[in-house]
Amino acid sequence: MQQQQQQKINLDLSNADDVGCEECENLYFVPVVMIKRLSALLSPGQEVKIPVQVLQCSSCNAVTTPFSE
């Protein structure tokens, strides 16, 4: 069995841009979980509830979801 070699990537985050809250421009977020419900018609025969981690602004509580435009 061959061992996979892991490639290490060095990133300098000092060159990355900060992304702020779209509502208040705050730079800090808290991870929170929302629940998505998938009906039995779309899942394998039964309703499924799926937890999805999203980010909430630590200042104004606005939520950034992966489903917003």
Secondary structure, DSSP 8 states (H G I E B T S, - for coil): ------------GGGS-----TTT----EEEEEEEEEE-TTTTTSS-EEEEEEEEEETTT--EE-TT--
